[in-house]
Amino acid sequence: MLVVRSRTFVLAALCLLAAPAAAQTTMSAKDAFEKFGLLGTFAGDCSQPVSARNGYIVYRAVDAQRVQRDTMVSSPCSQARGKGGDPIH
């Protein structure tokens, strides 16, 4: 009977020790992106404005579980045209 109780105690102790370790392995999307430095604005050349040849990608955390990606490939003013082809400012 002593052997059975010892095994039960060891098994219970292992389960208790493993529970916090399992809980620590899950991380939110926001935390994962932050950990690897993936939140922010990325471009081929950040010193240059957005253009067809220099697209920008922005990753931002919406909440703990969602990260949004926005892609910009040209300036809004270069695409928006008014009557007669004048840029809208």
LINDA-V620708 format. One record per residue. N is the residue number from 1. SS is DSSP state (H for helix, E for strand, - for the rest). PHI is phi in radians with two decimals (999 if undefined). D_LAST is the distance of its C-alpha to the last C-alpha in Angstrom with 1 decimal. Layout:
# LINDA-V620708
n;ss;phi;d_last
N;SS;PHI;D_LAST
N;SS;PHI;D_LAST
This chain:
# LINDA-V620708
n;ss;phi;d_last
1;-;999;84.5
2;H;-1.13;83.4
3;H;-1.14;81.8
4;H;-1.11;79.8
5;H;-1.13;78.5
6;H;-1.12;77.6
7;H;-1.13;75.6
8;H;-1.10;73.9
9;H;-1.12;73.0
10;H;-1.11;71.7
11;H;-1.10;69.6
12;H;-1.12;68.2
13;H;-1.12;67.4
14;H;-1.10;65.6
15;H;-1.12;63.5
16;H;-1.17;62.6
17;H;-1.25;61.6
18;H;-1.36;59.6
19;H;-1.04;57.6
20;H;-1.13;55.4
21;H;-1.12;54.9
22;H;-1.16;53.6
23;H;-1.19;51.3
24;H;-1.36;49.8
25;H;-1.35;48.9
26;-;-1.49;46.2
27;-;-2.41;42.9
28;-;-1.22;39.6
29;H;-1.05;36.7
30;H;-1.06;34.8
31;H;-1.11;37.9
32;H;-1.14;38.3
33;H;-1.12;34.8
34;H;-1.15;35.1
35;H;-1.02;38.6
36;-;-1.72;37.5
37;-;1.18;34.3
38;-;-1.76;32.0
39;-;-1.48;29.5
40;E;2.31;26.3
41;E;-1.91;23.8
42;E;-2.23;25.3
43;E;-2.68;24.1
44;-;-1.08;25.9
45;-;-2.50;24.6
46;-;-1.19;23.0
47;-;-1.42;22.4
48;-;-1.84;20.0
49;-;-1.23;16.4
50;-;-1.11;16.3
51;-;-2.70;16.9
52;-;-1.09;19.3
53;-;-1.67;22.1
54;-;-2.36;21.3
55;-;-1.26;20.8
56;E;-1.95;20.8
57;E;-2.16;23.1
58;E;-2.07;23.1
59;E;-1.91;26.3
60;E;-2.38;26.5
61;E;-1.40;29.3
62;-;-1.39;28.8
63;-;-2.71;32.4
64;-;-1.10;35.7
65;-;-1.83;36.2
66;-;-2.24;32.7
67;E;-2.13;30.3
68;E;-1.79;26.9
69;E;-1.99;25.5
70;E;-2.04;21.8
71;E;-2.03;21.1
72;E;-2.10;17.8
73;-;-2.11;18.1
74;-;-2.78;14.7
75;-;-1.22;11.3
76;H;-1.03;9.1
77;H;-1.21;6.4
78;H;-1.34;9.6
79;H;-1.67;10.9
80;-;-1.40;8.6
81;E;-2.17;9.2
82;-;-1.62;9.6
83;H;-1.09;12.9
84;H;1.48;14.2
85;H;1.46;12.4
86;-;-1.33;9.3
87;E;-1.10;6.3
88;-;-1.60;3.8
89;-;-1.92;0.0
